[in-house]
Amino acid sequence: MALGRHGRRWAVAVETCLRPLALAPKTKTHIRNLMHLLFQTARRWELADKNPIELVRQSSRRLRIPRVLNGDEIRLLLAELSEPYRTMVLVAACLGLRVSEIIGLQWGDFDWEKMTVLIQRSVVQCQVGETKTEGLVPSSSRGSRSGGALAGPSQSQFLPELRGLGFHQ
């Protein structure tokens, strides 16, 4: 299947289909990348000579800046939540972790003496795996990344509550 001059038409058609979708730009980029992969496979199998998706422009930039909650707003939110969601939000607010990383946490990951937490696993669709971010990985931790200090200046007000959740010595 020789695409030739039809490649541009494909690209415009894909952009036209993606534009009105009520999806986040990042999701649209994932769709574009999947289509690119499909055409690359078609090229490898000699079903196509070109990949028209290479011409598709799709930005993955956020549409708006995420809103950051202050301490009082976090307190109000925590007051409305029941367990286990309350604890998950508390950990997210204090550590800035992804949901998959919070679900992967175990009490043994917290070092209350050094005030650190080790982020070494995540859970996605009930599958335990490695974390998404490989940055800040100490070489001795074998595939895990350090979550760093348990509390920054604004999060320190929640530290006693966070510390009271665990069964630590």
Residue frames as a rotation matrix with the C-alpha (Angstrom) as fourth column:
MET 1
0.590 0.807 0.000 0.00
0.807 -0.590 0.000 0.00
0.000 0.000 -1.000 0.00
ALA 2
-0.554 -0.788 0.268 1.84
0.799 -0.594 -0.095 3.06
0.235 0.161 0.959 -1.23
LEU 3
0.234 0.653 -0.720 0.66
0.816 -0.535 -0.220 6.15
-0.529 -0.536 -0.658 0.59
GLY 4
-0.402 -0.538 0.741 2.77
0.879 -0.453 0.148 8.66
0.257 0.711 0.655 -1.34
ARG 5
-0.802 0.085 0.591 0.96
-0.029 -0.994 0.104 11.97
0.596 0.067 0.800 -1.68
HIS 6
0.253 0.958 -0.133 -1.96
0.059 0.122 0.991 10.60
0.966 -0.259 -0.026 0.35
GLY 7
-0.305 -0.477 -0.824 0.19
0.835 0.281 -0.472 10.74
0.457 -0.833 0.312 3.48
ARG 8
-0.979 -0.051 0.199 -0.66
-0.023 -0.936 -0.350 14.41
0.204 -0.347 0.915 4.02
ARG 9
-0.179 0.983 0.028 -4.35
-0.532 -0.121 0.838 13.63
0.828 0.135 0.544 3.68
TRP 10
0.191 0.168 -0.967 -4.02
0.560 0.791 0.248 10.93
0.806 -0.589 0.057 6.33
ALA 11
-0.704 -0.563 -0.433 -2.24
0.675 -0.340 -0.655 13.34
0.222 -0.753 0.619 8.64
VAL 12
-0.822 0.463 0.331 -4.88
-0.444 -0.886 0.134 16.04
0.355 -0.037 0.934 8.21
ALA 13
0.099 0.904 -0.416 -7.66
-0.260 0.427 0.866 13.47
0.961 0.022 0.277 8.69
VAL 14
-0.043 -0.179 -0.983 -6.11
0.803 0.579 -0.141 12.21
0.594 -0.795 0.118 11.93
GLU 15
-0.945 -0.313 -0.100 -5.59
0.314 -0.773 -0.551 15.76
0.095 -0.552 0.828 13.23
THR 16
-0.540 0.818 0.199 -9.20
-0.576 -0.532 0.621 16.57
0.614 0.221 0.758 12.33
CYS 17
0.261 0.628 -0.734 -10.41
0.145 0.726 0.673 13.50
0.954 -0.282 0.098 14.24
LEU 18
-0.290 -0.479 -0.829 -8.26
0.865 0.239 -0.441 14.15
0.409 -0.845 0.345 17.31
ARG 19
-0.842 -0.183 0.507 -8.97
0.073 -0.971 -0.228 17.87
0.534 -0.155 0.831 17.67
PRO 20
-0.139 0.861 0.490 -12.65
-0.635 -0.457 0.623 17.73
0.760 -0.225 0.610 18.76
LEU 21
0.074 0.176 -0.982 -12.24
0.447 0.874 0.191 14.78
0.892 -0.453 -0.014 21.13
ALA 22
0.622 0.223 0.750 -13.04
-0.516 -0.604 0.608 15.73
0.589 -0.765 -0.260 24.73
LEU 23
0.749 -0.488 -0.447 -9.79
0.626 0.742 0.239 14.22
0.215 -0.459 0.862 25.99
ALA 24
0.661 -0.626 -0.413 -6.69
-0.052 -0.588 0.807 15.60
-0.748 -0.512 -0.421 27.67
PRO 25
0.614 -0.493 -0.617 -3.88
-0.787 -0.314 -0.532 16.57
0.069 0.811 -0.580 25.27
LYS 26
-0.421 -0.810 0.407 -1.69
-0.838 0.520 0.168 13.84
-0.348 -0.271 -0.898 26.78
THR 27
-0.019 0.516 0.856 -4.36
-0.005 0.856 -0.516 11.22
-1.000 -0.014 -0.014 25.98
LYS 28
0.906 0.325 -0.272 -4.61
-0.232 -0.158 -0.960 12.49
-0.355 0.932 -0.068 22.39
THR 29
0.141 -0.941 -0.308 -0.83
-0.989 -0.119 -0.091 12.20
0.049 0.318 -0.947 22.15
HIS 30
-0.451 -0.251 0.856 -1.05
-0.446 0.895 0.027 8.59
-0.773 -0.369 -0.516 23.37
ILE 31
0.555 0.714 0.427 -3.61
0.114 0.443 -0.889 7.86
-0.824 0.543 0.164 20.62
ARG 32
0.785 -0.328 -0.525 -1.36
-0.619 -0.428 -0.658 9.49
-0.009 0.842 -0.539 18.02
ASN 33
-0.232 -0.957 0.175 1.64
-0.955 0.258 0.145 7.49
-0.184 -0.134 -0.974 19.25
LEU 34
-0.131 0.272 0.953 -0.33
-0.118 0.950 -0.288 4.24
-0.984 -0.150 -0.092 19.09
MET 35
0.885 0.466 0.010 -1.33
-0.011 0.042 -0.999 4.98
-0.466 0.884 0.043 15.50
HIS 36
0.408 -0.831 -0.378 2.31
-0.911 -0.345 -0.226 5.78
0.058 0.436 -0.898 14.71
LEU 37
-0.417 -0.564 0.713 3.33
-0.658 0.728 0.191 2.41
-0.627 -0.390 -0.675 16.14
LEU 38
0.350 0.644 0.680 0.69
0.101 0.696 -0.711 0.62
-0.931 0.318 0.179 14.06
PHE 39
0.955 -0.010 -0.295 1.96
-0.287 -0.272 -0.919 2.23
-0.071 0.962 -0.263 10.85
GLN 40
0.008 -1.000 0.024 5.58
-0.994 -0.006 0.107 1.47
-0.107 -0.024 -0.994 11.80
THR 41
-0.273 -0.027 0.962 4.57
-0.234 0.972 -0.039 -2.18
-0.933 -0.235 -0.271 12.15
ALA 42
0.779 0.586 0.222 2.83
0.118 0.211 -0.970 -2.00
-0.616 0.782 0.095 8.76
ARG 43
0.614 -0.648 -0.451 6.08
-0.783 -0.430 -0.448 -0.66
0.097 0.628 -0.772 7.28
ARG 44
-0.323 -0.768 0.553 8.07
-0.813 0.525 0.254 -3.45
-0.485 -0.367 -0.794 8.92
TRP 45
-0.131 0.374 0.918 5.70
0.176 0.920 -0.350 -6.02
-0.976 0.116 -0.186 7.42
GLU 46
-0.937 -0.349 -0.007 5.96
0.092 -0.266 0.960 -4.19
-0.337 0.899 0.281 4.06
LEU 47
-0.103 0.969 0.225 2.25
0.969 0.148 -0.197 -3.30
-0.224 0.198 -0.954 4.05
ALA 48
0.951 0.303 -0.055 3.07
0.287 -0.937 -0.201 0.42
-0.113 0.175 -0.978 3.79
ASP 49
0.200 -0.933 0.298 6.12
0.815 -0.010 -0.580 2.34
0.544 0.359 0.758 2.56
LYS 50
-0.605 -0.367 0.706 5.60
-0.023 -0.879 -0.477 5.46
0.796 -0.305 0.524 4.68
ASN 51
-0.403 0.467 -0.787 4.19
0.915 0.207 -0.346 6.38
0.001 -0.860 -0.511 8.03
PRO 52
-0.124 0.399 0.909 1.72
0.436 -0.801 0.411 9.22
0.892 0.447 -0.075 7.52
ILE 53
0.779 0.447 -0.439 1.32
0.566 -0.200 0.800 9.68
0.270 -0.872 -0.409 11.27
GLU 54
-0.213 -0.924 -0.317 4.82
0.961 -0.256 0.102 11.22
-0.175 -0.283 0.943 11.32
LEU 55
-0.694 -0.010 0.720 3.15
0.377 -0.857 0.352 14.31
0.613 0.516 0.599 9.85
VAL 56
0.398 0.912 -0.098 0.46
0.526 -0.139 0.839 14.51
0.752 -0.385 -0.535 12.57
ARG 57
-0.660 -0.544 0.518 0.96
-0.078 -0.637 -0.767 17.34
0.747 -0.546 0.378 15.03
GLN 58
0.531 0.804 -0.268 -0.41
0.255 0.149 0.955 16.81
0.808 -0.576 -0.126 18.51
SER 59
-0.317 -0.621 0.717 0.72
-0.507 -0.528 -0.681 18.76
0.802 -0.579 -0.147 21.54
SER 60
0.027 0.297 -0.955 0.77
0.637 0.731 0.245 17.03
0.770 -0.615 -0.169 24.92
ARG 61
-0.864 -0.378 0.332 0.98
0.058 -0.730 -0.681 20.32
0.500 -0.569 0.653 26.81
ARG 62
-0.534 0.675 -0.510 -1.45
0.794 0.191 -0.578 20.80
-0.292 -0.713 -0.637 29.69
LEU 63
-0.015 0.639 0.769 -4.45
0.693 -0.547 0.469 23.00
0.720 0.540 -0.435 29.07
ARG 64
0.648 0.221 0.729 -4.24
-0.310 -0.798 0.517 24.56
0.696 -0.561 -0.449 32.51
ILE 65
-0.504 -0.847 0.168 -1.89
-0.424 0.074 -0.902 24.71
0.752 -0.526 -0.397 35.46
PRO 66
-0.053 0.496 -0.867 -2.86
0.608 0.705 0.366 22.31
0.792 -0.507 -0.339 38.25
ARG 67
0.386 0.272 0.882 -4.25
-0.485 -0.754 0.444 23.99
0.785 -0.599 -0.159 41.36
VAL 68
-0.516 -0.627 -0.583 -2.24
0.288 0.514 -0.808 23.36
0.807 -0.585 -0.085 44.51
LEU 69
0.612 0.781 -0.122 -4.14
0.317 -0.101 0.943 23.13
0.725 -0.616 -0.309 47.78
ASN 70
-0.251 -0.652 0.716 -2.89
-0.567 -0.500 -0.655 24.99
0.784 -0.570 -0.244 50.85
GLY 71
-0.945 -0.261 -0.199 -2.82
-0.005 0.618 -0.786 23.47
0.328 -0.741 -0.585 54.34
ASP 72
-0.618 0.774 0.137 -6.28
-0.499 -0.251 -0.829 24.70
-0.608 -0.581 0.542 55.32
GLU 73
0.125 0.663 -0.738 -7.84
-0.989 0.140 -0.042 23.34
0.075 0.735 0.674 52.13
ILE 74
-0.483 -0.361 -0.798 -6.15
-0.321 0.921 -0.222 19.97
0.815 0.149 -0.561 52.69
ARG 75
-0.981 0.140 0.137 -7.56
-0.103 0.222 -0.970 19.91
-0.166 -0.965 -0.203 56.25
LEU 76
-0.206 0.966 -0.157 -11.07
-0.814 -0.258 -0.520 20.61
-0.543 0.021 0.839 54.94
LEU 77
0.065 0.161 -0.985 -10.72
-0.833 0.552 0.036 17.89
0.550 0.818 0.170 52.31
LEU 78
-0.785 -0.451 -0.425 -9.43
-0.153 0.805 -0.573 15.35
0.601 -0.384 -0.701 54.86
ALA 79
-0.787 0.531 0.312 -12.40
-0.416 -0.084 -0.906 16.09
-0.455 -0.843 0.287 57.14
GLU 80
0.133 0.897 -0.421 -14.78
-0.946 -0.012 -0.325 15.01
-0.297 0.441 0.847 54.35
LEU 81
-0.021 -0.239 -0.971 -13.07
-0.710 0.687 -0.153 11.72
0.703 0.686 -0.184 53.49
SER 82
0.799 0.221 0.560 -13.43
-0.547 0.654 0.522 8.27
-0.251 -0.723 0.643 55.04
GLU 83
-0.251 -0.914 0.318 -10.73
-0.662 0.402 0.633 5.62
-0.707 -0.052 -0.706 55.25
PRO 84
0.245 -0.965 -0.092 -8.77
0.812 0.152 0.563 4.44
-0.529 -0.213 0.821 53.32
TYR 85
0.413 -0.027 0.910 -9.15
0.766 -0.531 -0.363 7.49
0.493 0.847 -0.198 51.04
ARG 86
0.991 -0.046 0.129 -8.36
-0.110 -0.827 0.551 9.92
0.082 -0.560 -0.825 53.85
THR 87
0.473 -0.868 0.152 -4.97
0.119 0.234 0.965 8.28
-0.873 -0.438 0.214 54.44
MET 88
0.131 -0.409 0.903 -4.25
0.962 0.272 -0.017 8.15
-0.238 0.871 0.429 50.71
VAL 89
0.681 0.171 0.712 -4.95
0.427 -0.882 -0.196 11.88
0.595 0.438 -0.674 50.30
LEU 90
0.925 -0.379 0.008 -2.87
-0.199 -0.465 0.863 12.66
-0.323 -0.800 -0.506 53.40
VAL 91
0.200 -0.882 0.427 0.09
0.496 0.467 0.732 10.72
-0.845 0.065 0.531 51.98
ALA 92
0.225 -0.068 0.972 -0.37
0.958 -0.165 -0.234 12.33
0.176 0.984 0.028 48.55
ALA 93
0.908 0.182 0.377 -0.49
0.137 -0.980 0.144 15.81
0.396 -0.079 -0.915 50.09
CYS 94
0.775 -0.629 0.053 2.62
-0.244 -0.220 0.944 15.24
-0.583 -0.745 -0.324 52.18
LEU 95
-0.033 -0.867 0.496 4.74
0.186 0.483 0.856 13.38
-0.982 0.120 0.146 49.65
GLY 96
0.113 0.126 -0.986 3.43
-0.809 -0.565 -0.165 14.33
-0.577 0.816 0.038 46.22
LEU 97
-0.753 -0.404 0.520 3.18
-0.128 0.864 0.487 10.75
-0.646 0.300 -0.702 45.01
ARG 98
-0.589 0.574 -0.569 1.21
-0.644 0.093 0.759 9.27
0.488 0.814 0.315 42.13
VAL 99
0.383 0.821 0.423 -1.87
-0.924 0.346 0.164 7.22
-0.012 -0.454 0.891 43.04
SER 100
0.739 -0.115 -0.664 -0.14
-0.147 0.934 -0.326 4.05
0.657 0.338 0.673 41.79
GLU 101
-0.357 -0.933 -0.044 2.82
-0.045 0.064 -0.997 4.76
0.933 -0.354 -0.065 44.09
ILE 102
-0.355 0.327 0.876 0.58
-0.919 -0.296 -0.261 5.38
0.174 -0.897 0.406 47.11
ILE 103
0.727 0.684 -0.063 -1.18
-0.672 0.727 0.142 2.08
0.143 -0.061 0.988 46.53
GLY 104
0.508 -0.611 -0.606 2.22
0.093 0.739 -0.667 0.37
0.856 0.283 0.433 46.33
LEU 105
-0.197 -0.619 0.761 3.41
-0.715 -0.440 -0.543 1.72
0.671 -0.651 -0.356 49.69
GLN 106
0.395 0.230 -0.890 3.96
0.464 0.785 0.409 -0.59
0.793 -0.575 0.203 52.64
TRP 107
0.996 0.027 0.087 4.61
-0.060 -0.526 0.849 0.42
0.068 -0.850 -0.522 56.26
GLY 108
0.500 -0.865 0.039 8.16
0.644 0.401 0.652 -0.90
-0.579 -0.301 0.758 55.95
ASP 109
0.194 -0.394 0.898 8.88
0.853 -0.385 -0.353 1.73
0.485 0.835 0.261 53.28
PHE 110
0.732 0.131 0.668 8.69
-0.128 -0.937 0.324 4.47
0.669 -0.323 -0.669 55.94
ASP 111
-0.164 -0.800 -0.578 11.82
0.798 0.236 -0.554 5.19
0.580 -0.552 0.599 57.99
TRP 112
0.784 0.611 0.111 10.52
0.413 -0.646 0.642 7.26
0.464 -0.458 -0.759 60.88
GLU 113
0.421 -0.722 -0.549 13.98
0.687 -0.141 0.713 7.69
-0.592 -0.677 0.437 62.39
LYS 114
-0.653 -0.743 0.143 15.43
0.616 -0.412 0.672 9.30
-0.441 0.527 0.727 59.23
MET 115
0.021 0.788 -0.616 12.07
-0.052 -0.614 -0.787 10.84
-0.998 0.049 0.029 58.25
THR 116
-0.627 -0.235 -0.742 12.23
-0.742 -0.108 0.661 9.32
-0.236 0.966 -0.106 54.75
VAL 117
0.434 0.714 0.550 10.15
-0.312 0.692 -0.651 7.01
-0.846 0.111 0.522 52.60
LEU 118
-0.744 -0.667 0.031 11.39
-0.270 0.343 0.900 4.65
-0.611 0.661 -0.435 49.91
ILE 119
0.392 0.850 -0.352 9.20
-0.690 0.018 -0.724 4.52
-0.609 0.526 0.594 46.80
GLN 120
-0.624 -0.775 0.100 10.02
-0.575 0.542 0.613 1.15
-0.529 0.325 -0.784 45.29
ARG 121
-0.807 0.407 0.428 6.83
0.560 0.757 0.336 -0.22
-0.187 0.511 -0.839 43.76
SER 122
-0.648 0.714 -0.265 3.61
-0.715 -0.690 -0.109 0.90
-0.261 0.119 0.958 42.17
VAL 123
-0.578 0.567 0.587 0.31
0.421 0.823 -0.381 -0.84
-0.699 0.027 -0.714 41.54
VAL 124
-0.560 0.422 -0.713 -1.47
-0.771 -0.580 0.263 -0.39
-0.303 0.697 0.650 38.21
GLN 125
0.181 0.773 -0.608 -4.57
-0.854 0.430 0.292 -2.42
0.488 0.467 0.738 37.35
CYS 126
0.865 0.211 0.455 -3.90
-0.477 0.627 0.616 -4.74
-0.156 -0.750 0.643 40.31
GLN 127
0.707 -0.700 -0.100 -0.39
0.537 0.624 -0.568 -5.50
0.459 0.348 0.817 39.03
VAL 128
0.778 -0.542 -0.317 2.56
0.031 -0.472 0.881 -4.67
-0.627 -0.696 -0.350 41.28
GLY 129
0.620 -0.595 0.512 5.46
0.713 0.155 -0.684 -3.27
0.327 0.789 0.521 39.27
GLU 130
-0.440 -0.855 -0.274 8.27
0.895 -0.442 -0.056 -0.78
-0.073 -0.270 0.960 39.22
THR 131
0.133 0.448 -0.884 7.70
0.385 -0.845 -0.370 2.93
-0.913 -0.291 -0.285 39.66
LYS 132
0.824 0.276 0.495 7.14
0.559 -0.259 -0.788 5.15
-0.089 0.926 -0.367 36.65
THR 133
0.819 -0.543 0.184 9.93
-0.492 -0.831 -0.260 7.56
0.294 0.123 -0.948 37.58
GLU 134
0.674 -0.654 -0.344 13.46
0.656 0.744 -0.129 6.19
0.340 -0.138 0.930 37.57
GLY 135
0.161 -0.618 0.769 15.07
-0.053 -0.784 -0.619 9.49
0.986 0.059 -0.158 38.51
LEU 136
0.105 -0.222 0.969 16.74
-0.908 -0.419 0.002 10.04
0.406 -0.880 -0.246 41.88
VAL 137
0.919 0.228 -0.322 17.54
-0.132 0.947 0.293 6.35
0.371 -0.227 0.900 42.22
PRO 138
0.282 -0.854 0.437 20.34
-0.893 -0.067 0.445 5.59
-0.351 -0.515 -0.782 44.62
SER 139
-0.110 -0.384 -0.917 22.48
-0.785 0.599 -0.157 2.83
0.609 0.702 -0.368 43.12
SER 140
-0.944 -0.313 0.101 22.20
-0.301 0.701 -0.646 0.74
0.132 -0.641 -0.756 46.28
SER 141
-0.401 0.862 0.311 18.38
-0.611 0.001 -0.792 0.67
-0.683 -0.507 0.526 46.22
ARG 142
-0.912 -0.080 0.402 18.08
0.175 0.811 0.559 -1.62
-0.371 0.580 -0.726 43.16
GLY 143
-0.693 0.614 0.376 15.35
0.519 0.064 0.852 -0.08
0.500 0.786 -0.363 41.06
SER 144
0.320 0.825 -0.466 13.62
0.946 -0.256 0.197 1.99
0.043 -0.504 -0.863 43.67
ARG 145
-0.231 -0.383 0.894 13.60
0.348 -0.891 -0.292 5.73
0.909 0.244 0.339 44.04
SER 146
-0.707 -0.080 -0.703 13.79
0.705 -0.155 -0.692 7.74
-0.053 -0.985 0.166 47.18
GLY 147
0.325 0.880 0.346 10.76
0.803 -0.451 0.391 9.76
0.500 0.151 -0.853 48.06
GLY 148
-0.393 -0.597 0.699 13.01
0.128 -0.788 -0.602 12.00
0.910 -0.147 0.387 50.08
ALA 149
-0.994 -0.020 0.106 12.07
-0.097 -0.266 -0.959 13.74
0.048 -0.964 0.262 53.29
LEU 150
-0.520 0.846 -0.118 8.64
0.854 0.518 -0.047 13.00
0.021 -0.125 -0.992 54.69
ALA 151
0.557 0.787 -0.267 7.70
0.795 -0.598 -0.104 16.61
-0.241 -0.154 -0.958 55.11
GLY 152
-0.375 -0.572 0.729 8.62
0.690 -0.697 -0.193 19.91
0.619 0.431 0.656 53.55
PRO 153
-0.997 -0.076 0.029 7.92
0.039 -0.762 -0.647 23.27
0.071 -0.644 0.762 55.21
SER 154
-0.437 0.897 0.065 4.22
-0.855 -0.437 0.278 23.33
0.278 0.066 0.958 54.26
GLN 155
0.179 0.521 -0.835 3.63
-0.261 0.843 0.470 19.62
0.949 0.134 0.287 54.83
SER 156
-0.756 -0.605 -0.250 5.24
0.045 0.334 -0.942 19.44
0.653 -0.723 -0.225 58.26
GLN 157
-0.530 0.633 0.564 1.94
-0.848 -0.408 -0.339 20.44
0.016 -0.658 0.753 59.90
PHE 158
0.544 0.778 -0.313 0.52
-0.784 0.605 0.140 17.04
0.299 0.169 0.939 58.81
LEU 159
-0.291 -0.794 -0.533 3.51
-0.509 0.601 -0.617 14.97
0.810 0.091 -0.579 59.89
PRO 160
-0.764 0.014 0.645 2.21
-0.605 0.331 -0.724 14.06
-0.224 -0.943 -0.245 63.39
GLU 161
0.287 0.950 0.126 -1.01
-0.766 0.306 -0.565 12.80
-0.576 0.066 0.815 61.84
LEU 162
0.500 -0.194 -0.844 0.84
-0.684 0.510 -0.522 10.85
0.531 0.838 0.123 59.15
ARG 163
-0.580 -0.814 -0.035 3.21
-0.575 0.439 -0.690 9.39
0.577 -0.380 -0.723 61.71
GLY 164
-0.485 0.471 0.737 0.28
-0.739 0.230 -0.633 8.31
-0.468 -0.852 0.237 63.91
LEU 165
0.479 0.711 -0.515 -1.09
-0.877 0.413 -0.246 6.10
0.037 0.570 0.821 61.12
GLY 166
0.131 -0.541 -0.831 1.75
-0.519 0.677 -0.523 3.58
0.845 0.500 -0.192 61.15
PHE 167
0.999 0.045 0.003 2.77
-0.029 0.611 0.791 0.72
0.034 -0.791 0.611 63.36
HIS 168
0.335 -0.940 0.066 6.35
-0.056 -0.090 -0.994 1.84
0.941 0.329 -0.083 63.84
GLN 169
0.362 -0.316 -0.877 8.76
0.893 0.387 0.230 1.34
0.266 -0.866 0.423 66.71
